[in-house]
Amino acid sequence: MWNNKTRRNPTAKLPYAYVPTEDDPLALEPDWECIKWVEQGLDHLENNHSTRKVAAWITEKSGHKISHQGIMNLWNIHRGPDTDNPSKLLQQRAKERKKAAPKGRTAKKVAAAKRRKADAKRIITMAEKRLAKIEGTNASNNTVTDNLDFNVVKQNFQPQDVIFEPLPGPQTKFLAAPEREVLFGGAAGGSKTYSLIADPLRYFGNPNFNGLLLRRTNDELREIVWACQKLYPQAYKEAKWSSKASQWTFPSGARLWLTYLERPEDVLRYQGQAFSWIGWDELT
């Protein structure tokens, strides 16, 4: 979802949930604390909550303002199940909310009264915050998000099996590293190869992802192919492996190429191609 590091136009607005690096203001890195709230907000959106409420909730929790259109754009990029029409699921959610809307005169009056009550609380809360800012005191603990009742809509969370969980220590540090280039060394059996296989999992929902995973020889790739065949279909049921192309393709359109780089001239095989992620197993 979030690239480890990217460059930006100096006159362009910072992309949401990114911050400049300390060494180079034109190099950006993910703001992982903000991303945590965005991911949770997308989960709430997936459970029928409105984009406006979710945007307000993320703004309050992260301290970074985002509009309802902004959160919808993030949804379309990272959670949209249909690349031809990424807002299809959101449209379906809107229909479901409309279907669940109160029916009958009395029910509508009750719902309208509850909305006015919530709006009044929100106005009071915001007025208290403005007053506290002027007076230099702490505002009430009540915030805008306290009025965003995420229990109004029935939650449909289902227990999920944990497909992969990094081992504490080097593997966790490797997968959490924000740097653009990361080396992971150690003796055999230290989970280096599996770490490299697991790392791109986070990007397979992005249709623009194009990854490259290398070994020195084609024969050495077999171990990686076998490990991928156990892991990837569990995370993405429609993931497909093509032995002829030596490539994984995922429902979003993301691709991961497993291949080799045995001789210097093999570099020419990849000339002119753009990769958003490159991994090399057994570099030395």
Buried (B, 14 or more C-beta within 10 A) or exposed (E): BBBBBBEBEEEEEEEBBBBEBEEEEEBBBBBEEBBEBBBBBBBBBBBBBBBBBBBBBBBBBBEBEBBBEBBBBBBBBBBBEEEEEBBEBBEEBBEEEEEEEEEEEEEEEEEEEEEEEEEEBBEEBEEBBEEEEEEEEEBEEBBBBEBBEBEEBEEEEEEEEEEEEBEEEBBEEBBEBEEEEBEBEEEEEBBBBBBBBBBBBBBBBBBEBBBBBBBBEEEBBEEBBEBBEEBBBEBBEEBEBEEEEBBBBBBBBBBBBBBBBEEEEEEEEBEEEEBBBEBBBEEE
